[in-house]
Amino acid sequence: MFGPLISKPSTSKANKTGSWRVEHKPKFLKKDCIACKMCVLICPEACITGEAKNTYDYDSNFCKGCGNCAAVCPKKDILMVKEEE
């Protein structure tokens, strides 16, 4: 029923996004962050890092621009902005 898998699970760190991210990227405002780590938990690529309030950021080498982090942030401290910004 299914063909062979092309990639193995947990390979996103080996497969950089390159230039194909969608039109938007996250912008961490770092003003109202409460360090709830919801953005870290929801990121499908595990590219968000940070430990304390207002220190969270993402690795643009792996971010796909899905917007999950901005959608789940209870303080609306993450915005999705155009790639050029």
C-alpha positions as CSV (number, residue, x, y, z in Angstrom):
1,M,0.0,0.0,0.0
2,F,2.8,2.5,0.9
3,G,6.0,3.0,-0.9
4,P,9.4,3.3,0.7
5,L,9.9,6.2,3.0
6,I,12.1,9.0,1.5
7,S,13.3,10.3,4.8
8,K,13.6,9.0,8.3
9,P,11.9,10.4,11.4
10,S,13.8,13.2,13.2
11,T,15.8,14.3,10.2
12,S,14.7,17.9,10.2
13,K,17.9,19.1,11.9
14,A,19.8,17.5,9.0
15,N,17.5,19.1,6.3
16,K,17.9,22.9,6.3
17,T,15.1,25.0,5.1
18,G,17.2,26.8,2.6
19,S,15.4,29.4,0.5
20,W,12.0,27.7,0.4
21,R,10.4,29.0,3.6
22,V,6.9,30.4,3.1
23,E,6.4,34.1,2.7
24,H,6.4,34.8,6.5
25,K,8.8,34.3,9.3
26,P,8.4,34.7,13.1
27,K,9.5,37.9,14.8
28,F,10.0,37.5,18.5
29,L,9.1,40.9,20.1
30,K,10.7,40.0,23.4
31,K,8.5,42.4,25.4
32,D,5.8,40.4,27.1
33,C,7.3,36.9,27.1
34,I,6.4,34.9,30.2
35,A,8.7,32.0,29.3
36,C,5.8,29.5,29.1
37,K,7.6,27.5,26.4
38,M,4.4,27.0,24.4
39,C,6.2,28.1,21.2
40,V,9.0,25.6,21.9
41,L,6.5,22.8,22.4
42,I,4.4,23.5,19.3
43,C,7.3,24.0,16.8
44,P,7.3,21.0,14.4
45,E,11.0,21.7,13.5
46,A,12.3,22.2,17.1
47,C,14.1,25.3,16.0
48,I,13.0,27.7,18.8
49,T,15.4,28.1,21.7
50,G,15.5,30.1,24.9
51,E,15.3,29.6,28.6
52,A,14.3,32.8,30.3
53,K,11.8,35.6,29.7
54,N,12.5,37.6,26.5
55,T,15.3,35.3,25.3
56,Y,13.4,33.1,22.9
57,D,14.3,33.1,19.2
58,Y,14.4,30.8,16.2
59,D,16.9,29.3,13.9
60,S,16.2,30.5,10.4
61,N,18.1,27.6,8.9
62,F,15.2,25.2,10.0
63,C,12.1,27.4,10.4
64,K,9.5,26.7,7.8
65,G,7.3,29.7,8.6
66,C,4.3,27.7,9.7
67,G,3.1,30.3,12.2
68,N,2.3,27.8,15.0
69,C,4.5,29.7,17.5
70,A,2.7,33.0,16.9
71,A,-0.7,31.3,17.1
72,V,-0.1,29.6,20.4
73,C,1.7,32.5,22.2
74,P,-0.6,33.6,25.1
75,K,0.9,37.1,25.2
76,K,1.0,37.6,21.4
77,D,4.7,38.3,21.7
78,I,5.5,36.6,18.4
79,L,4.3,38.1,15.1
80,M,4.5,36.6,11.6
81,V,6.2,39.2,9.3
82,K,7.0,39.2,5.6
83,E,10.3,37.5,4.8
84,E,12.0,40.7,3.7
85,E,11.6,42.3,7.1
